Amino acid sequence: MAEQETYILITGTNSGLGFSTCCRLIDEFLASRPDSQSLTLIFTTRSEKKSNETLVQLKGHLEATTAKLHSPEVVARARSRIRFTPEHVDLCDLLSVRAMARRIATSIPKLDVLILNAGVAGFTGLNWPMAVWTILTDTVHGLTWPAAYTYSDTGVMNRKQTTQPDEPPMGKIFCANVFGHYMLAHYLVSVLEKSTPYPGRVIWTSSLEAAKDVFSVNDMQGLKVAQSYQSGKYLTDILALTYPLSSSAPWVDNYLAPSSCDGMGASTKPSTSTSRPNIYLAHPGICSTSIVPLALPLVWSMMLVCWAARLIGSPWHVITSYRGANTAVWLSLSPQSTLDNAEAEYKRLGGGKAKWGSSCDRLGKESVASTEVEGWGYGGVAGPAVLEADKSRRRKRGAVDTTVEAKEEFIGLGRECWRHMEELREKWEVILSREEAKSGGS
């Protein structure tokens, strides 16, 4: 039966948060699901070589996890329940995205969860004197929102992807973090809508660093600001939080219409409300990941000061990437009723979707916590925080309660962002289709 099999695809898994998410998916699936159910984990890296290396590591993790069970028969049964499918894709190469989506859509009966995790930060360095001073004098805030002392280049462009003369220029950070994933999710709607027993889930990975002040709908690719990573993550927040709203519906309905597996762009009629996938928004808190490469001594130093930040009250310093994966795994494996109930209180008070993040207390006890978004607040509820957990959580300095007017502005941004993203997607569909036809297909 299809309900006995779960198919999960996650991007960016050769190290850091993506690899830890795979490991945690394995552990929690084996711990929470009956022996009759199996998991097929489709994981991607940028090359076939890295995918094969990750496969070896994941098999090693599965062996280590199941070796703790009490009999050889139980070990063998547990290991047989997890299947791995390595894939490779370059999210800065949209032809690569189409090719992988085509392979997946034609090789599996359904897709239950799509975790959009891969990405690049684009950081080029640190202002070390500022970093040290900020961390020593303003520890929690400085370690949670480090934009004041990180360097990034402005206007970094992606390489040309096709031979078509009308190919529009595209920002590298935007393509890697947002648009490549945006295209991938659209291409996989046809298998996401076949998910059972719940609607398929698309989980976007955001960040605490998403910032409204560096985002503009007139510069959606973040080419005019040095903080293109923070701009792209705020765009991610906007898209994921406004997708169910009627104001965004004309473009969301078009986006969630399945693509032809052959043409990868010819849409059929839109999915019904019961079959179309649900979109969720997650972030890993503050943890050690590979998105900012650091020498090993600096990694240990970072973990030490993050531990100190947790002790003095930060709810977000989960420190390890395995703990950072908590939210994505919770959104992936929880029953639909659990996720619906988590957002029900916000909806009852006039809100909607929430941004969920990996959190822990001073002693390291883990939880999944709603996260404030500038202009949207907690769960889209205007005014002060309404849930006790939200009221007690430390906020970004300078944060203000969302007003009705600010929420209306956020909803308007959502409408404009969805419109621009769909216009851009359709433009690229034509270009990619011409390129594939020119080269004789994929």
Legacy VTK file of the C-alpha trace (Angstrom):
# vtk DataFile Version 3.0
C-alpha trace
ASCII
DATASET POLYDATA
POINTS 442 float
0.000 0.000 0.000
1.179 3.521 -0.816
0.424 4.639 2.729
3.069 2.221 4.023
5.800 3.958 2.018
7.086 7.479 2.638
9.139 9.319 0.007
11.169 12.348 1.114
13.497 14.422 -1.061
15.984 16.847 0.467
18.499 19.090 -1.298
22.004 19.988 -0.162
22.960 16.965 1.923
26.692 16.350 1.626
27.406 18.049 4.977
26.068 20.319 7.689
22.358 20.825 8.183
21.267 18.795 5.158
23.238 15.707 6.170
22.052 16.009 9.770
18.464 16.301 8.576
18.865 13.009 6.719
20.271 11.352 9.841
17.489 12.682 12.029
14.827 11.642 9.519
16.201 8.104 9.678
16.300 8.049 13.477
12.857 9.513 14.069
11.190 7.508 11.323
12.452 4.261 12.842
11.451 5.402 16.321
7.977 6.726 15.509
6.589 4.652 12.640
5.406 1.019 12.808
7.557 -1.758 11.371
5.214 -2.071 8.409
6.228 1.362 7.078
9.319 2.187 5.030
11.152 5.383 4.101
12.768 6.172 0.761
15.155 9.073 1.275
16.131 10.864 -1.935
19.048 13.160 -1.181
20.896 15.525 -3.483
24.318 17.092 -3.726
25.937 19.101 -6.506
27.781 16.163 -8.080
27.417 12.429 -8.528
30.701 11.905 -6.665
29.473 13.794 -3.596
26.136 11.976 -3.713
27.907 8.625 -3.643
30.119 9.764 -0.762
27.043 10.893 1.166
25.389 7.542 0.474
28.266 5.750 2.198
27.995 8.079 5.220
24.239 7.657 5.505
24.514 3.896 5.323
27.089 4.106 8.103
24.717 6.199 10.206
21.896 3.712 9.650
24.145 0.832 10.681
25.287 2.670 13.816
21.720 3.586 14.779
20.283 0.107 14.286
23.263 -1.670 15.876
21.865 -0.584 19.258
18.758 -2.751 18.785
18.460 -5.931 20.786
18.562 -8.752 18.211
19.973 -9.416 14.725
16.451 -9.978 13.375
15.260 -6.591 14.628
18.397 -4.922 13.253
17.891 -6.473 9.825
14.210 -5.500 9.746
14.974 -1.904 10.745
17.660 -1.552 8.091
15.359 -2.940 5.420
12.848 -0.161 6.157
15.192 2.626 5.006
16.107 3.004 1.338
18.480 5.582 -0.094
18.369 7.181 -3.532
21.304 9.508 -4.300
20.761 12.309 -6.796
22.769 15.277 -7.987
21.649 18.733 -9.038
23.136 22.202 -9.360
20.501 24.722 -8.302
22.377 27.441 -10.190
21.835 25.440 -13.388
18.119 25.346 -14.180
18.632 22.768 -16.931
20.104 20.542 -14.228
17.066 21.210 -12.057
14.709 20.206 -14.875
16.688 17.073 -15.644
16.705 15.859 -12.045
13.029 16.674 -11.545
12.221 14.700 -14.681
14.181 11.690 -13.406
12.424 11.781 -10.061
8.921 12.424 -11.388
9.161 9.407 -13.669
10.771 7.017 -11.173
8.675 7.237 -7.989
4.924 6.760 -7.436
4.575 9.816 -5.206
6.526 12.351 -3.170
5.389 13.034 0.393
7.882 15.699 1.452
10.226 18.045 -0.403
12.749 19.762 1.882
14.354 22.767 0.167
17.550 22.987 2.174
20.502 23.673 -0.136
21.899 27.158 -0.382
24.883 29.488 -0.214
25.441 32.437 2.080
27.740 34.459 -0.138
29.738 35.713 2.839
33.271 36.769 1.918
34.692 37.429 5.375
34.277 38.882 8.828
35.131 42.207 10.375
36.998 40.499 13.191
37.423 43.496 15.533
33.706 44.275 15.200
32.805 40.592 15.602
34.844 40.156 18.777
33.586 43.412 20.294
29.940 42.669 19.446
30.064 39.118 20.801
31.760 40.229 24.034
29.456 43.193 24.688
26.177 42.053 23.119
26.506 38.280 23.108
23.021 37.007 22.363
22.067 39.609 19.792
25.478 39.573 18.121
25.492 35.797 17.755
21.904 35.639 16.507
21.984 38.497 13.989
25.603 38.855 12.789
24.984 41.035 9.730
26.816 43.948 11.384
30.172 42.187 11.109
29.873 39.928 8.061
31.113 40.897 4.610
29.354 39.985 1.365
29.893 41.084 -2.211
27.193 43.078 -3.977
25.677 42.114 -7.307
27.226 38.651 -7.691
25.840 37.201 -10.910
25.158 33.609 -11.832
26.964 32.175 -14.843
25.095 32.080 -18.153
23.027 28.892 -18.276
21.953 28.576 -21.913
22.974 29.642 -25.393
19.750 31.607 -25.820
20.358 35.289 -26.625
17.406 36.488 -24.545
18.452 34.729 -21.325
17.986 37.305 -18.554
20.806 37.878 -16.057
20.288 36.292 -12.642
21.864 36.772 -9.229
23.816 33.781 -7.943
22.548 33.907 -4.346
18.968 34.335 -5.559
19.228 31.404 -7.947
20.896 29.058 -5.438
18.698 29.891 -2.455
15.339 30.783 -3.971
14.730 30.422 -7.688
16.341 27.034 -8.261
14.213 25.604 -5.464
11.156 27.487 -6.705
11.484 25.810 -10.094
12.179 22.396 -8.577
9.068 22.455 -6.394
6.914 23.411 -9.384
8.287 20.561 -11.454
7.533 18.075 -8.680
3.921 19.120 -8.021
2.751 16.188 -10.141
4.224 13.677 -7.675
3.613 15.770 -4.552
-0.109 15.789 -5.249
-0.101 11.969 -5.182
1.070 11.900 -1.566
-0.944 9.755 0.840
-2.382 9.740 3.447
-1.673 13.497 3.787
-1.186 16.184 1.143
2.425 16.538 0.025
4.558 19.020 1.920
7.079 21.543 0.602
9.352 22.776 3.391
11.338 25.924 2.671
14.448 26.519 4.797
14.690 30.099 5.995
16.882 31.788 8.578
16.696 34.028 11.618
18.696 36.483 9.514
15.834 37.164 7.095
15.566 40.957 7.130
12.906 43.294 5.832
15.137 46.370 5.638
17.345 44.860 2.911
14.501 43.513 0.786
12.729 45.359 -2.001
10.201 44.027 -4.470
12.021 46.128 -7.068
15.249 44.243 -6.290
13.912 40.752 -5.621
17.233 39.161 -6.536
19.058 41.239 -3.930
21.603 42.547 -6.424
21.714 46.082 -5.060
22.402 45.193 -1.423
25.372 43.570 0.268
23.029 41.390 2.335
21.642 39.357 -0.579
21.412 36.264 1.646
19.211 38.059 4.189
17.132 39.549 1.364
16.581 36.134 -0.208
15.549 34.591 3.087
12.992 37.359 3.644
11.627 36.664 0.156
11.385 32.995 1.168
9.381 34.016 4.231
7.032 36.138 2.151
6.339 33.404 -0.399
5.780 30.633 2.145
3.595 32.678 4.487
1.345 34.284 1.872
0.798 31.297 -0.423
-2.659 30.383 1.051
-4.038 33.927 0.830
-6.675 34.880 -1.725
-4.607 37.891 -2.789
-1.840 35.560 -4.007
-4.171 32.913 -5.429
-4.010 33.791 -9.163
-0.254 33.153 -9.240
-0.110 30.408 -6.601
-2.770 28.413 -8.454
-0.695 28.655 -11.607
2.468 27.683 -9.748
0.844 24.641 -8.114
-0.497 23.335 -11.410
1.396 20.136 -12.289
4.015 20.286 -15.021
4.170 17.781 -17.835
6.861 15.195 -17.108
7.892 15.358 -20.756
7.817 19.047 -21.504
8.482 20.306 -17.970
6.470 23.421 -18.440
3.172 22.500 -20.047
0.676 22.878 -17.220
-2.493 20.905 -16.808
-5.452 22.055 -14.739
-4.567 23.236 -11.208
-4.503 20.765 -8.354
-7.635 20.560 -6.249
-7.613 21.987 -2.744
-7.339 18.485 -1.292
-4.446 17.313 -3.472
-2.250 20.388 -3.820
0.801 20.362 -1.552
1.060 22.377 1.648
3.944 24.810 2.014
5.740 25.210 5.347
8.531 27.468 6.575
11.368 26.279 8.815
14.672 27.538 10.152
17.393 25.694 12.090
18.033 28.262 14.796
21.733 28.965 15.303
23.860 25.908 14.723
27.125 24.780 13.223
26.624 24.308 9.477
28.819 24.272 6.402
27.200 27.360 4.866
29.941 29.498 6.469
33.249 27.584 6.192
35.453 28.057 9.254
38.693 26.475 10.411
38.201 23.824 13.085
39.477 25.990 15.993
37.002 28.683 15.008
34.186 26.124 14.829
34.892 25.045 18.408
35.180 28.668 19.524
31.828 29.441 17.909
30.197 26.484 19.628
31.577 27.639 22.978
30.225 31.181 22.696
26.898 29.843 21.377
26.664 27.634 24.447
27.255 30.743 26.566
24.502 32.585 24.665
22.114 29.717 25.398
22.949 29.865 29.123
22.129 33.560 29.303
18.754 33.165 27.683
18.907 32.678 23.919
16.196 30.278 22.727
17.812 29.795 19.324
21.339 28.537 19.992
20.803 24.825 19.447
24.509 24.601 18.501
24.613 21.265 16.625
23.208 20.761 13.142
21.414 17.609 14.349
19.398 19.760 16.737
19.015 22.377 14.027
17.283 19.708 11.920
14.541 19.293 14.533
12.025 21.600 12.856
12.375 20.251 9.311
11.979 16.685 10.615
8.968 17.664 12.746
7.309 19.261 9.724
8.151 16.189 7.622
6.993 13.342 9.866
4.256 14.789 12.076
0.642 13.791 11.419
-1.285 16.471 9.544
-3.459 17.046 12.621
-0.361 17.998 14.649
0.662 20.686 12.176
-2.899 21.946 11.776
-3.314 22.200 15.547
-0.019 24.069 15.895
-1.334 26.831 13.603
-4.971 26.679 14.744
-4.587 29.233 17.534
-3.028 31.785 15.195
-5.776 31.243 12.643
-8.458 31.583 15.334
-7.071 35.026 16.145
-7.060 36.165 12.532
-3.599 34.971 11.583
-2.396 32.174 9.347
0.853 30.388 8.577
3.737 30.445 11.046
7.508 30.381 10.658
8.783 27.466 12.736
12.277 27.267 14.195
14.493 24.869 16.106
14.813 26.018 19.706
16.029 24.780 23.077
16.191 25.926 26.691
19.289 26.497 28.840
19.621 22.783 29.542
19.338 21.883 25.860
15.752 20.579 25.929
14.547 20.848 22.340
11.339 22.332 20.998
9.871 23.751 17.813
9.028 27.429 18.254
7.089 29.929 16.191
9.282 32.784 15.050
8.542 36.457 14.632
8.666 37.772 11.065
8.896 41.504 10.404
5.535 42.660 9.053
3.831 39.328 9.802
4.487 38.946 13.515
3.867 35.590 15.148
1.635 33.504 12.908
0.223 36.515 11.097
-1.586 37.908 14.149
-1.545 41.712 14.334
-0.657 43.220 17.675
1.410 41.845 20.566
2.273 38.158 20.862
-0.743 36.162 22.049
0.725 32.802 23.048
2.667 32.594 26.305
5.673 30.959 24.641
5.863 33.795 22.101
5.508 36.451 24.778
8.442 35.098 26.776
10.828 34.580 23.843
13.691 37.022 23.378
13.122 39.276 20.348
15.411 40.963 17.890
16.430 44.372 19.181
14.214 47.042 17.700
11.392 44.618 16.882
7.939 46.184 17.015
4.530 44.577 17.231
2.939 44.048 13.860
0.136 46.469 13.114
-2.848 45.887 10.861
-1.286 48.283 8.372
2.059 46.452 8.460
0.334 43.141 7.904
-1.575 44.548 4.942
1.733 45.756 3.507
3.215 42.265 3.985
0.233 40.697 2.220
0.663 43.181 -0.615
4.340 42.238 -0.840
3.276 38.615 -1.057
0.968 39.341 -3.962
3.668 41.254 -5.841
6.389 38.684 -5.109
4.237 35.784 -6.297
3.370 37.717 -9.456
7.010 38.550 -10.219
8.191 35.009 -9.448
5.600 33.480 -11.758
6.431 35.926 -14.536
10.097 35.045 -14.151
9.377 31.314 -14.055
7.292 31.433 -17.230
9.980 33.436 -19.012
12.575 30.852 -18.061
10.308 27.958 -19.069
10.342 29.245 -22.654
14.108 29.721 -22.639
14.841 26.295 -21.125
12.467 24.534 -23.485
14.149 26.159 -26.492
17.561 25.194 -25.157
16.518 21.566 -24.655
15.013 21.443 -28.149
18.217 22.877 -29.587
20.346 20.246 -27.863
18.024 17.405 -28.832
16.320 16.992 -25.434
17.699 15.968 -22.055
LINES 1 443
442 0 1 2 3 4 5 6 7 8 9 10 11 12 13 14 15 16 17 18 19 20 21 22 23 24 25 26 27 28 29 30 31 32 33 34 35 36 37 38 39 40 41 42 43 44 45 46 47 48 49 50 51 52 53 54 55 56 57 58 59 60 61 62 63 64 65 66 67 68 69 70 71 72 73 74 75 76 77 78 79 80 81 82 83 84 85 86 87 88 89 90 91 92 93 94 95 96 97 98 99 100 101 102 103 104 105 106 107 108 109 110 111 112 113 114 115 116 117 118 119 120 121 122 123 124 125 126 127 128 129 130 131 132 133 134 135 136 137 138 139 140 141 142 143 144 145 146 147 148 149 150 151 152 153 154 155 156 157 158 159 160 161 162 163 164 165 166 167 168 169 170 171 172 173 174 175 176 177 178 179 180 181 182 183 184 185 186 187 188 189 190 191 192 193 194 195 196 197 198 199 200 201 202 203 204 205 206 207 208 209 210 211 212 213 214 215 216 217 218 219 220 221 222 223 224 225 226 227 228 229 230 231 232 233 234 235 236 237 238 239 240 241 242 243 244 245 246 247 248 249 250 251 252 253 254 255 256 257 258 259 260 261 262 263 264 265 266 267 268 269 270 271 272 273 274 275 276 277 278 279 280 281 282 283 284 285 286 287 288 289 290 291 292 293 294 295 296 297 298 299 300 301 302 303 304 305 306 307 308 309 310 311 312 313 314 315 316 317 318 319 320 321 322 323 324 325 326 327 328 329 330 331 332 333 334 335 336 337 338 339 340 341 342 343 344 345 346 347 348 349 350 351 352 353 354 355 356 357 358 359 360 361 362 363 364 365 366 367 368 369 370 371 372 373 374 375 376 377 378 379 380 381 382 383 384 385 386 387 388 389 390 391 392 393 394 395 396 397 398 399 400 401 402 403 404 405 406 407 408 409 410 411 412 413 414 415 416 417 418 419 420 421 422 423 424 425 426 427 428 429 430 431 432 433 434 435 436 437 438 439 440 441
